[in-house]
Amino acid sequence: MMEWVGQFNYYVFAILMMAGIYIAMSRGNLVKKVVGLNIFQASVFLLYISSGKIWGGTAPILGDHLTQPISNPLPHVLILTAIVVGVATTSIGLALIVRIKEAYDTVEEDEIAEAEARYEDELARAEEA
C-alpha cells in the first residue's frame, strides 16, 4: 500500500518532465518556452538527485561510521554544475527574447514568422526594382 511513497520522487519527475515538454512545445510565446524548458530541467535535476540518495546512507565523510552505506555524492556535484549552466542558459535565452521583442515588437512565434515573411517579400521587391 505504501510502496508508492518510496517512488514519489520519480512520479514527480515524470509529471514535471511531461509538463515542461508540453509547455515548451505547445506555446508560441518565447518566454513560456523558456519557462517550460526550465521546468523540464528541474525534473532532470530531481531524477539525478533521487538516484544518488541511499536510504539509511550517511554523508561520504571519512570516519568511524564506514560500516554504514554511503550516499553517492557525484550526482549532487553534477547537478550543482548543471544548475549553474541552466541559469546561464536561461539568462542568455531571456536576453535574446528581450532583443527579439525590441526588434519585432512581439515575443509570439507566429507574429515573428509573419514579420520575417513580410521583410523577405520587401527585399525581393526591392531587388526586382
N, CA, C and O atoms as CSV, one atom per row, in Angstrom:
chain,resi,resn,atom,element,x,y,z
A,1,MET,N,N,0.811,-1.199,0.000
A,1,MET,CA,C,0.000,0.000,0.000
A,1,MET,C,C,0.855,1.265,0.000
A,1,MET,O,O,0.542,2.225,-0.703
A,2,MET,N,N,1.911,1.269,0.768
A,2,MET,CA,C,2.745,2.466,0.886
A,2,MET,C,C,3.998,2.394,0.011
A,2,MET,O,O,4.925,3.182,0.197
A,3,GLU,N,N,4.035,1.454,-0.941
A,3,GLU,CA,C,5.216,1.337,-1.790
A,3,GLU,C,C,5.426,2.575,-2.652
A,3,GLU,O,O,6.564,2.918,-2.974
A,4,TRP,N,N,4.335,3.253,-3.032
A,4,TRP,CA,C,4.438,4.407,-3.902
A,4,TRP,C,C,5.154,5.574,-3.228
A,4,TRP,O,O,5.704,6.435,-3.915
A,5,VAL,N,N,5.157,5.618,-1.896
A,5,VAL,CA,C,5.818,6.716,-1.191
A,5,VAL,C,C,7.321,6.678,-1.461
A,5,VAL,O,O,7.947,7.730,-1.590
A,6,GLY,N,N,7.895,5.508,-1.545
A,6,GLY,CA,C,9.322,5.377,-1.840
A,6,GLY,C,C,9.666,5.799,-3.255
A,6,GLY,O,O,10.814,6.136,-3.545
A,7,GLN,N,N,8.688,5.784,-4.129
A,7,GLN,CA,C,8.901,6.157,-5.521
A,7,GLN,C,C,8.338,7.548,-5.829
A,7,GLN,O,O,8.257,7.928,-6.997
A,8,PHE,N,N,7.957,8.295,-4.827
A,8,PHE,CA,C,7.303,9.589,-5.017
A,8,PHE,C,C,8.136,10.538,-5.872
A,8,PHE,O,O,7.596,11.222,-6.741
A,9,ASN,N,N,9.447,10.586,-5.632
A,9,ASN,CA,C,10.326,11.473,-6.405
A,9,ASN,C,C,10.248,11.159,-7.893
A,9,ASN,O,O,10.290,12.067,-8.724
A,10,TYR,N,N,10.137,9.896,-8.229
A,10,TYR,CA,C,10.105,9.515,-9.637
A,10,TYR,C,C,8.768,9.878,-10.282
A,10,TYR,O,O,8.722,10.204,-11.468
A,11,TYR,N,N,7.685,9.823,-9.511
A,11,TYR,CA,C,6.387,10.271,-10.035
A,11,TYR,C,C,6.410,11.778,-10.280
A,11,TYR,O,O,5.924,12.257,-11.305
A,12,VAL,N,N,6.977,12.515,-9.333
A,12,VAL,CA,C,7.085,13.967,-9.506
A,12,VAL,C,C,7.975,14.275,-10.702
A,12,VAL,O,O,7.682,15.192,-11.470
A,13,PHE,N,N,9.057,13.520,-10.869
A,13,PHE,CA,C,9.936,13.696,-12.030
A,13,PHE,C,C,9.158,13.530,-13.327
A,13,PHE,O,O,9.276,14.354,-14.234
A,14,ALA,N,N,8.374,12.483,-13.417
A,14,ALA,CA,C,7.630,12.214,-14.651
A,14,ALA,C,C,6.608,13.309,-14.933
A,14,ALA,O,O,6.448,13.732,-16.077
A,15,ILE,N,N,5.922,13.766,-13.897
A,15,ILE,CA,C,4.921,14.824,-14.081
A,15,ILE,C,C,5.586,16.126,-14.511
A,15,ILE,O,O,5.119,16.783,-15.441
A,16,LEU,N,N,6.677,16.504,-13.838
A,16,LEU,CA,C,7.384,17.730,-14.209
A,16,LEU,C,C,7.964,17.644,-15.619
A,16,LEU,O,O,7.925,18.615,-16.375
A,17,MET,N,N,8.500,16.482,-15.964
A,17,MET,CA,C,9.075,16.322,-17.299
A,17,MET,C,C,8.006,16.491,-18.372
A,17,MET,O,O,8.212,17.209,-19.350
A,18,MET,N,N,6.877,15.838,-18.192
A,18,MET,CA,C,5.800,15.941,-19.179
A,18,MET,C,C,5.251,17.359,-19.248
A,18,MET,O,O,4.967,17.860,-20.336
A,19,ALA,N,N,5.099,18.006,-18.109
A,19,ALA,CA,C,4.585,19.380,-18.096
A,19,ALA,C,C,5.555,20.332,-18.783
A,19,ALA,O,O,5.139,21.189,-19.562
A,20,GLY,N,N,6.840,20.185,-18.499
A,20,GLY,CA,C,7.843,21.056,-19.114
A,20,GLY,C,C,7.913,20.900,-20.619
A,20,GLY,O,O,7.977,21.891,-21.347
A,21,ILE,N,N,7.903,19.665,-21.090
A,21,ILE,CA,C,7.940,19.427,-22.540
A,21,ILE,C,C,6.665,19.951,-23.192
A,21,ILE,O,O,6.720,20.554,-24.264
A,22,TYR,N,N,5.523,19.726,-22.556
A,22,TYR,CA,C,4.257,20.202,-23.118
A,22,TYR,C,C,4.252,21.723,-23.235
A,22,TYR,O,O,3.859,22.269,-24.266
A,23,ILE,N,N,4.687,22.404,-22.179
A,23,ILE,CA,C,4.706,23.871,-22.206
A,23,ILE,C,C,5.661,24.372,-23.278
A,23,ILE,O,O,5.330,25.301,-24.015
A,24,ALA,N,N,6.833,23.774,-23.374
A,24,ALA,CA,C,7.825,24.233,-24.352
A,24,ALA,C,C,7.363,23.996,-25.784
A,24,ALA,O,O,7.667,24.797,-26.668
A,25,MET,N,N,6.639,22.915,-26.026
A,25,MET,CA,C,6.256,22.593,-27.390
A,25,MET,C,C,4.923,23.206,-27.806
A,25,MET,O,O,4.726,23.474,-28.991
A,26,SER,N,N,4.016,23.435,-26.885
A,26,SER,CA,C,2.667,23.843,-27.265
A,26,SER,C,C,2.473,25.360,-27.272
A,26,SER,O,O,1.496,25.846,-27.841
A,27,ARG,N,N,3.347,26.090,-26.675
A,27,ARG,CA,C,3.165,27.534,-26.571
A,27,ARG,C,C,3.961,28.257,-27.649
A,27,ARG,O,O,5.063,27.841,-28.007
A,28,GLY,N,N,3.393,29.338,-28.157
A,28,GLY,CA,C,4.070,30.147,-29.157
A,28,GLY,C,C,4.843,31.298,-28.544
A,28,GLY,O,O,5.672,31.916,-29.211
A,29,ASN,N,N,4.578,31.589,-27.281
A,29,ASN,CA,C,5.256,32.661,-26.579
A,29,ASN,C,C,6.658,32.196,-26.196
A,29,ASN,O,O,6.816,31.138,-25.587
A,30,LEU,N,N,7.672,32.977,-26.548
A,30,LEU,CA,C,9.055,32.568,-26.308
A,30,LEU,C,C,9.398,32.500,-24.821
A,30,LEU,O,O,10.180,31.644,-24.407
A,31,VAL,N,N,8.823,33.389,-24.016
A,31,VAL,CA,C,9.084,33.354,-22.577
A,31,VAL,C,C,8.509,32.073,-21.977
A,31,VAL,O,O,9.140,31.445,-21.127
A,32,LYS,N,N,7.313,31.688,-22.417
A,32,LYS,CA,C,6.715,30.450,-21.920
A,32,LYS,C,C,7.531,29.236,-22.338
A,32,LYS,O,O,7.595,28.251,-21.603
A,33,LYS,N,N,8.153,29.294,-23.508
A,33,LYS,CA,C,9.026,28.191,-23.927
A,33,LYS,C,C,10.233,28.059,-22.995
A,33,LYS,O,O,10.628,26.950,-22.637
A,34,VAL,N,N,10.813,29.194,-22.607
A,34,VAL,CA,C,11.957,29.167,-21.681
A,34,VAL,C,C,11.520,28.630,-20.323
A,34,VAL,O,O,12.246,27.852,-19.705
A,35,VAL,N,N,10.356,29.032,-19.855
A,35,VAL,CA,C,9.836,28.526,-18.577
A,35,VAL,C,C,9.611,27.018,-18.666
A,35,VAL,O,O,9.956,26.290,-17.735
A,36,GLY,N,N,9.037,26.539,-19.770
A,36,GLY,CA,C,8.837,25.104,-19.957
A,36,GLY,C,C,10.142,24.331,-19.944
A,36,GLY,O,O,10.229,23.253,-19.356
A,37,LEU,N,N,11.159,24.885,-20.594
A,37,LEU,CA,C,12.465,24.219,-20.585
A,37,LEU,C,C,13.071,24.204,-19.186
A,37,LEU,O,O,13.744,23.242,-18.817
A,38,ASN,N,N,12.841,25.258,-18.403
A,38,ASN,CA,C,13.336,25.275,-17.024
A,38,ASN,C,C,12.619,24.249,-16.153
A,38,ASN,O,O,13.238,23.633,-15.285
A,39,ILE,N,N,11.327,24.062,-16.377
A,39,ILE,CA,C,10.594,23.028,-15.632
A,39,ILE,C,C,11.126,21.651,-16.000
A,39,ILE,O,O,11.326,20.806,-15.127
A,40,PHE,N,N,11.356,21.424,-17.282
A,40,PHE,CA,C,11.932,20.148,-17.717
A,40,PHE,C,C,13.303,19.938,-17.086
A,40,PHE,O,O,13.622,18.840,-16.631
A,41,GLN,N,N,14.105,20.989,-17.060
A,41,GLN,CA,C,15.442,20.894,-16.481
A,41,GLN,C,C,15.365,20.568,-14.986
A,41,GLN,O,O,16.168,19.782,-14.484
A,42,ALA,N,N,14.424,21.155,-14.288
A,42,ALA,CA,C,14.255,20.863,-12.856
A,42,ALA,C,C,13.874,19.404,-12.647
A,42,ALA,O,O,14.279,18.794,-11.657
A,43,SER,N,N,13.102,18.839,-13.567
A,43,SER,CA,C,12.739,17.426,-13.433
A,43,SER,C,C,13.975,16.538,-13.579
A,43,SER,O,O,14.108,15.535,-12.878
A,44,VAL,N,N,14.859,16.901,-14.471
A,44,VAL,CA,C,16.094,16.114,-14.637
A,44,VAL,C,C,16.959,16.231,-13.384
A,44,VAL,O,O,17.571,15.252,-12.956
A,45,PHE,N,N,17.009,17.428,-12.795
A,45,PHE,CA,C,17.743,17.590,-11.539
A,45,PHE,C,C,17.191,16.661,-10.470
A,45,PHE,O,O,17.949,16.002,-9.757
A,46,LEU,N,N,15.884,16.610,-10.361
A,46,LEU,CA,C,15.232,15.751,-9.371
A,46,LEU,C,C,15.559,14.285,-9.617
A,46,LEU,O,O,15.797,13.536,-8.670
A,47,LEU,N,N,15.572,13.869,-10.877
A,47,LEU,CA,C,15.899,12.480,-11.198
A,47,LEU,C,C,17.318,12.134,-10.760
A,47,LEU,O,O,17.532,11.095,-10.135
A,48,TYR,N,N,18.275,12.974,-11.072
A,48,TYR,CA,C,19.662,12.680,-10.710
A,48,TYR,C,C,19.875,12.699,-9.209
A,48,TYR,O,O,20.575,11.841,-8.671
A,49,ILE,N,N,19.282,13.665,-8.530
A,49,ILE,CA,C,19.456,13.738,-7.078
A,49,ILE,C,C,18.786,12.541,-6.409
A,49,ILE,O,O,19.323,11.996,-5.445
A,50,SER,N,N,17.625,12.127,-6.906
A,50,SER,CA,C,16.937,10.960,-6.339
A,50,SER,C,C,17.748,9.693,-6.524
A,50,SER,O,O,17.762,8.825,-5.652
A,51,SER,N,N,18.420,9.585,-7.655
A,51,SER,CA,C,19.204,8.368,-7.895
A,51,SER,C,C,20.452,8.300,-7.021
A,51,SER,O,O,20.990,7.214,-6.804
A,52,GLY,N,N,20.922,9.443,-6.515
A,52,GLY,CA,C,22.123,9.443,-5.682
A,52,GLY,C,C,21.863,9.206,-4.214
A,52,GLY,O,O,22.804,8.999,-3.448
A,53,LYS,N,N,20.603,9.231,-3.800
A,53,LYS,CA,C,20.275,9.062,-2.389
A,53,LYS,C,C,20.094,7.594,-2.042
A,53,LYS,O,O,19.405,6.854,-2.744
A,54,ILE,N,N,20.713,7.191,-0.966
A,54,ILE,CA,C,20.557,5.839,-0.437
A,54,ILE,C,C,19.893,5.964,0.926
A,54,ILE,O,O,20.395,6.665,1.805
A,55,TRP,N,N,18.754,5.278,1.103
A,55,TRP,CA,C,18.053,5.342,2.382
A,55,TRP,C,C,18.911,4.713,3.465
A,55,TRP,O,O,19.368,3.578,3.336
A,56,GLY,N,N,19.118,5.459,4.518
A,56,GLY,CA,C,19.960,4.988,5.613
A,56,GLY,C,C,21.433,5.271,5.375
A,56,GLY,O,O,22.272,4.941,6.212
A,57,GLY,N,N,21.749,5.872,4.256
A,57,GLY,CA,C,23.140,6.191,3.940
A,57,GLY,C,C,23.592,7.457,4.644
A,57,GLY,O,O,22.786,8.330,4.965
A,58,THR,N,N,24.874,7.540,4.876
A,58,THR,CA,C,25.428,8.715,5.543
A,58,THR,C,C,26.204,9.541,4.526
A,58,THR,O,O,26.375,9.144,3.374
A,59,ALA,N,N,26.660,10.681,4.977
A,59,ALA,CA,C,27.476,11.547,4.127
A,59,ALA,C,C,28.810,10.858,3.867
A,59,ALA,O,O,29.316,10.155,4.742
A,60,PRO,N,N,29.382,11.043,2.699
A,60,PRO,CA,C,30.648,10.378,2.369
A,60,PRO,C,C,31.848,11.083,3.006
A,60,PRO,O,O,32.693,11.651,2.314
A,61,ILE,N,N,31.904,11.033,4.335
A,61,ILE,CA,C,32.987,11.652,5.081
A,61,ILE,C,C,33.728,10.545,5.816
A,61,ILE,O,O,33.108,9.690,6.447
A,62,LEU,N,N,35.042,10.561,5.736
A,62,LEU,CA,C,35.827,9.532,6.407
A,62,LEU,C,C,35.639,9.624,7.916
A,62,LEU,O,O,35.541,10.714,8.480
A,63,GLY,N,N,35.591,8.470,8.552
A,63,GLY,CA,C,35.408,8.444,9.997
A,63,GLY,C,C,35.108,7.032,10.467
A,63,GLY,O,O,35.397,6.059,9.770
A,64,ASP,N,N,34.520,6.928,11.665
A,64,ASP,CA,C,34.241,5.640,12.269
A,64,ASP,C,C,32.955,5.002,11.741
A,64,ASP,O,O,32.691,3.840,12.051
A,65,HIS,N,N,32.165,5.700,10.974
A,65,HIS,CA,C,30.871,5.194,10.521
A,65,HIS,C,C,30.967,4.497,9.162
A,65,HIS,O,O,29.950,4.380,8.478
A,66,LEU,N,N,32.115,4.044,8.756
A,66,LEU,CA,C,32.299,3.459,7.427
A,66,LEU,C,C,31.593,2.117,7.264
A,66,LEU,O,O,31.569,1.575,6.159
A,67,THR,N,N,31.025,1.573,8.316
A,67,THR,CA,C,30.284,0.317,8.192
A,67,THR,C,C,28.894,0.546,7.609
A,67,THR,O,O,28.271,-0.396,7.119
A,68,GLN,N,N,28.394,1.785,7.656
A,68,GLN,CA,C,27.080,2.107,7.106
A,68,GLN,C,C,27.205,2.398,5.608
A,68,GLN,O,O,28.282,2.748,5.126
A,69,PRO,N,N,26.103,2.252,4.879
A,69,PRO,CA,C,26.145,2.626,3.458
A,69,PRO,C,C,26.375,4.127,3.308
A,69,PRO,O,O,25.993,4.920,4.168
A,70,ILE,N,N,27.001,4.493,2.209
A,70,ILE,CA,C,27.332,5.888,1.950
A,70,ILE,C,C,26.564,6.354,0.717
A,70,ILE,O,O,26.529,5.651,-0.293
A,71,SER,N,N,25.948,7.534,0.793
A,71,SER,CA,C,25.268,8.116,-0.361
A,71,SER,C,C,26.301,8.595,-1.371
A,71,SER,O,O,27.362,9.101,-1.006
A,72,ASN,N,N,25.975,8.429,-2.628
A,72,ASN,CA,C,26.883,8.818,-3.699
A,72,ASN,C,C,26.851,10.340,-3.874
A,72,ASN,O,O,25.788,10.899,-4.145
A,73,PRO,N,N,27.995,11.022,-3.725
A,73,PRO,CA,C,27.998,12.485,-3.854
A,73,PRO,C,C,28.082,12.963,-5.306
A,73,PRO,O,O,27.835,14.138,-5.574
A,74,LEU,N,N,28.418,12.096,-6.231
A,74,LEU,CA,C,28.636,12.521,-7.608
A,74,LEU,C,C,27.392,13.140,-8.262
A,74,LEU,O,O,27.521,14.183,-8.903
A,75,PRO,N,N,26.196,12.553,-8.132
A,75,PRO,CA,C,25.029,13.217,-8.745
A,75,PRO,C,C,24.784,14.618,-8.206
A,75,PRO,O,O,24.353,15.496,-8.952
A,76,HIS,N,N,25.047,14.839,-6.939
A,76,HIS,CA,C,24.834,16.163,-6.357
A,76,HIS,C,C,25.831,17.165,-6.932
A,76,HIS,O,O,25.476,18.313,-7.203
A,77,VAL,N,N,27.055,16.740,-7.116
A,77,VAL,CA,C,28.076,17.619,-7.704
A,77,VAL,C,C,27.723,17.934,-9.153
A,77,VAL,O,O,27.845,19.080,-9.587
A,78,LEU,N,N,27.292,16.939,-9.893
A,78,LEU,CA,C,26.916,17.164,-11.288
A,78,LEU,C,C,25.722,18.107,-11.388
A,78,LEU,O,O,25.668,18.937,-12.297
A,79,ILE,N,N,24.782,17.996,-10.487
A,79,ILE,CA,C,23.603,18.849,-10.518
A,79,ILE,C,C,23.963,20.280,-10.155
A,79,ILE,O,O,23.385,21.212,-10.715
A,80,LEU,N,N,24.889,20.482,-9.245
A,80,LEU,CA,C,25.329,21.849,-8.954
A,80,LEU,C,C,25.895,22.506,-10.206
A,80,LEU,O,O,25.614,23.673,-10.480
A,81,THR,N,N,26.682,21.769,-10.957
A,81,THR,CA,C,27.216,22.292,-12.216
A,81,THR,C,C,26.094,22.536,-13.217
A,81,THR,O,O,26.095,23.549,-13.916
A,82,ALA,N,N,25.142,21.617,-13.288
A,82,ALA,CA,C,24.028,21.768,-14.225
A,82,ALA,C,C,23.156,22.965,-13.862
A,82,ALA,O,O,22.629,23.631,-14.753
A,83,ILE,N,N,22.998,23.248,-12.585
A,83,ILE,CA,C,22.215,24.412,-12.168
A,83,ILE,C,C,22.887,25.695,-12.642
A,83,ILE,O,O,22.216,26.599,-13.139
A,84,VAL,N,N,24.195,25.779,-12.494
A,84,VAL,CA,C,24.921,26.968,-12.946
A,84,VAL,C,C,24.784,27.132,-14.458
A,84,VAL,O,O,24.531,28.233,-14.946
A,85,VAL,N,N,24.950,26.045,-15.192
A,85,VAL,CA,C,24.807,26.103,-16.644
A,85,VAL,C,C,23.371,26.463,-17.026
A,85,VAL,O,O,23.152,27.235,-17.960
A,86,GLY,N,N,22.391,25.906,-16.307
A,86,GLY,CA,C,20.989,26.205,-16.585
A,86,GLY,C,C,20.644,27.662,-16.354
A,86,GLY,O,O,19.911,28.259,-17.143
A,87,VAL,N,N,21.163,28.241,-15.280
A,87,VAL,CA,C,20.904,29.657,-15.011
A,87,VAL,C,C,21.537,30.521,-16.093
A,87,VAL,O,O,20.927,31.487,-16.552
A,88,ALA,N,N,22.751,30.182,-16.501
A,88,ALA,CA,C,23.417,30.946,-17.558
A,88,ALA,C,C,22.657,30.837,-18.879
A,88,ALA,O,O,22.476,31.834,-19.579
A,89,THR,N,N,22.217,29.639,-19.215
A,89,THR,CA,C,21.467,29.436,-20.451
A,89,THR,C,C,20.136,30.181,-20.413
A,89,THR,O,O,19.730,30.786,-21.406
A,90,THR,N,N,19.465,30.136,-19.281
A,90,THR,CA,C,18.203,30.852,-19.138
A,90,THR,C,C,18.406,32.350,-19.291
A,90,THR,O,O,17.615,33.019,-19.956
A,91,SER,N,N,19.453,32.879,-18.685
A,91,SER,CA,C,19.694,34.316,-18.789
A,91,SER,C,C,20.008,34.722,-20.221
A,91,SER,O,O,19.568,35.780,-20.670
A,92,ILE,N,N,20.750,33.912,-20.935
A,92,ILE,CA,C,21.035,34.217,-22.344
A,92,ILE,C,C,19.756,34.133,-23.171
A,92,ILE,O,O,19.507,34.985,-24.024
A,93,GLY,N,N,18.949,33.110,-22.920
A,93,GLY,CA,C,17.686,32.979,-23.639
A,93,GLY,C,C,16.767,34.158,-23.397
A,93,GLY,O,O,16.154,34.672,-24.333
A,94,LEU,N,N,16.664,34.592,-22.149
A,94,LEU,CA,C,15.811,35.740,-21.845
A,94,LEU,C,C,16.373,37.032,-22.429
A,94,LEU,O,O,15.608,37.897,-22.857
A,95,ALA,N,N,17.696,37.178,-22.453
A,95,ALA,CA,C,18.302,38.359,-23.083
A,95,ALA,C,C,18.007,38.374,-24.586
A,95,ALA,O,O,17.735,39.433,-25.152
A,96,LEU,N,N,18.060,37.215,-25.228
A,96,LEU,CA,C,17.717,37.139,-26.649
A,96,LEU,C,C,16.247,37.474,-26.879
A,96,LEU,O,O,15.901,38.124,-27.865
A,97,ILE,N,N,15.391,37.032,-25.974
A,97,ILE,CA,C,13.961,37.346,-26.100
A,97,ILE,C,C,13.736,38.853,-25.974
A,97,ILE,O,O,12.895,39.410,-26.680
A,98,VAL,N,N,14.470,39.511,-25.092
A,98,VAL,CA,C,14.360,40.965,-24.968
A,98,VAL,C,C,14.757,41.636,-26.277
A,98,VAL,O,O,14.090,42.569,-26.725
A,99,ARG,N,N,15.839,41.166,-26.890
A,99,ARG,CA,C,16.265,41.747,-28.178
A,99,ARG,C,C,15.250,41.461,-29.282
A,99,ARG,O,O,15.009,42.317,-30.133
A,100,ILE,N,N,14.662,40.288,-29.278
A,100,ILE,CA,C,13.621,39.962,-30.265
A,100,ILE,C,C,12.412,40.866,-30.055
A,100,ILE,O,O,11.816,41.341,-31.022
A,101,LYS,N,N,12.052,41.103,-28.816
A,101,LYS,CA,C,10.930,41.995,-28.509
A,101,LYS,C,C,11.209,43.401,-29.023
A,101,LYS,O,O,10.314,44.051,-29.564
A,102,GLU,N,N,12.438,43.874,-28.861
A,102,GLU,CA,C,12.795,45.201,-29.358
A,102,GLU,C,C,12.755,45.259,-30.884
A,102,GLU,O,O,12.328,46.262,-31.456
A,103,ALA,N,N,13.196,44.194,-31.538
A,103,ALA,CA,C,13.269,44.191,-32.997
A,103,ALA,C,C,11.907,43.982,-33.648
A,103,ALA,O,O,11.591,44.643,-34.637
A,104,TYR,N,N,11.102,43.078,-33.111
A,104,TYR,CA,C,9.838,42.704,-33.750
A,104,TYR,C,C,8.602,43.212,-33.011
A,104,TYR,O,O,7.485,43.085,-33.511
A,105,ASP,N,N,8.794,43.779,-31.842
A,105,ASP,CA,C,7.707,44.292,-31.012
A,105,ASP,C,C,6.735,43.189,-30.587
A,105,ASP,O,O,5.562,43.464,-30.335
A,106,THR,N,N,7.206,41.958,-30.508
A,106,THR,CA,C,6.400,40.831,-30.047
A,106,THR,C,C,7.318,39.692,-29.607
A,106,THR,O,O,8.489,39.648,-29.982
A,107,VAL,N,N,6.774,38.774,-28.810
A,107,VAL,CA,C,7.507,37.567,-28.432
A,107,VAL,C,C,6.749,36.320,-28.864
A,107,VAL,O,O,7.081,35.210,-28.448
A,108,GLU,N,N,5.731,36.503,-29.699
A,108,GLU,CA,C,4.951,35.377,-30.217
A,108,GLU,C,C,5.612,34.832,-31.481
A,108,GLU,O,O,5.952,35.588,-32.391
A,109,GLU,N,N,5.786,33.530,-31.526
A,109,GLU,CA,C,6.461,32.873,-32.640
A,109,GLU,C,C,5.780,33.139,-33.987
A,109,GLU,O,O,6.457,33.418,-34.977
A,110,ASP,N,N,4.465,33.055,-34.030
A,110,ASP,CA,C,3.723,33.243,-35.278
A,110,ASP,C,C,3.894,34.662,-35.820
A,110,ASP,O,O,4.097,34.850,-37.019
A,111,GLU,N,N,3.813,35.643,-34.953
A,111,GLU,CA,C,3.948,37.031,-35.378
A,111,GLU,C,C,5.365,37.328,-35.867
A,111,GLU,O,O,5.549,38.114,-36.796
A,112,ILE,N,N,6.354,36.709,-35.254
A,112,ILE,CA,C,7.739,36.886,-35.702
A,112,ILE,C,C,7.914,36.273,-37.088
A,112,ILE,O,O,8.571,36.865,-37.945
A,113,ALA,N,N,7.335,35.094,-37.316
A,113,ALA,CA,C,7.428,34.448,-38.626
A,113,ALA,C,C,6.740,35.298,-39.700
A,113,ALA,O,O,7.246,35.408,-40.817
A,114,GLU,N,N,5.592,35.897,-39.371
A,114,GLU,CA,C,4.897,36.769,-40.325
A,114,GLU,C,C,5.737,38.006,-40.644
A,114,GLU,O,O,5.822,38.415,-41.802
A,115,ALA,N,N,6.346,38.592,-39.639
A,115,ALA,CA,C,7.193,39.768,-39.855
A,115,ALA,C,C,8.392,39.414,-40.722
A,115,ALA,O,O,8.782,40.201,-41.585
A,116,GLU,N,N,8.981,38.242,-40.506
A,116,GLU,CA,C,10.102,37.783,-41.338
A,116,GLU,C,C,9.674,37.592,-42.787
A,116,GLU,O,O,10.400,37.961,-43.711
A,117,ALA,N,N,8.491,37.014,-42.980
A,117,ALA,CA,C,7.991,36.795,-44.345
A,117,ALA,C,C,7.744,38.129,-45.043
A,117,ALA,O,O,8.078,38.279,-46.218
A,118,ARG,N,N,7.164,39.095,-44.338
A,118,ARG,CA,C,6.947,40.424,-44.924
A,118,ARG,C,C,8.273,41.075,-45.298
A,118,ARG,O,O,8.388,41.690,-46.359
A,119,TYR,N,N,9.260,40.944,-44.441
A,119,TYR,CA,C,10.580,41.524,-44.701
A,119,TYR,C,C,11.224,40.890,-45.932
A,119,TYR,O,O,11.802,41.592,-46.762
A,120,GLU,N,N,11.128,39.577,-46.051
A,120,GLU,CA,C,11.695,38.896,-47.214
A,120,GLU,C,C,10.971,39.292,-48.499
A,120,GLU,O,O,11.602,39.413,-49.549
A,121,ASP,N,N,9.662,39.494,-48.428
A,121,ASP,CA,C,8.903,39.966,-49.594
A,121,ASP,C,C,9.355,41.360,-50.014
A,121,ASP,O,O,9.516,41.636,-51.202
A,122,GLU,N,N,9.556,42.223,-49.045
A,122,GLU,CA,C,10.024,43.583,-49.344
A,122,GLU,C,C,11.405,43.545,-49.990
A,122,GLU,O,O,11.680,44.303,-50.921
A,123,LEU,N,N,12.281,42.653,-49.492
A,123,LEU,CA,C,13.612,42.539,-50.092
A,123,LEU,C,C,13.526,42.033,-51.518
A,123,LEU,O,O,14.255,42.511,-52.387
A,124,ALA,N,N,12.656,41.079,-51.773
A,124,ALA,CA,C,12.510,40.540,-53.124
A,124,ALA,C,C,11.975,41.613,-54.073
A,124,ALA,O,O,12.423,41.700,-55.216
A,125,ARG,N,N,11.028,42.429,-53.618
A,125,ARG,CA,C,10.510,43.521,-54.458
A,125,ARG,C,C,11.571,44.569,-54.712
A,125,ARG,O,O,11.653,45.116,-55.812
A,126,ALA,N,N,12.385,44.857,-53.707
A,126,ALA,CA,C,13.443,45.862,-53.853
A,126,ALA,C,C,14.502,45.389,-54.855
A,126,ALA,O,O,15.051,46.198,-55.603
A,127,GLU,N,N,14.790,44.079,-54.873
A,127,GLU,CA,C,15.771,43.543,-55.815
A,127,GLU,C,C,15.245,43.572,-57.247
A,127,GLU,O,O,16.011,43.756,-58.193
A,128,GLU,N,N,13.930,43.390,-57.400
A,128,GLU,CA,C,13.322,43.422,-58.736
A,128,GLU,C,C,13.324,44.822,-59.316
A,128,GLU,O,O,13.410,44.979,-60.534
A,129,ALA,N,N,13.233,45.832,-58.488
A,129,ALA,CA,C,13.138,47.207,-58.973
A,129,ALA,C,C,14.477,47.784,-59.357
A,129,ALA,O,O,14.553,48.937,-59.784
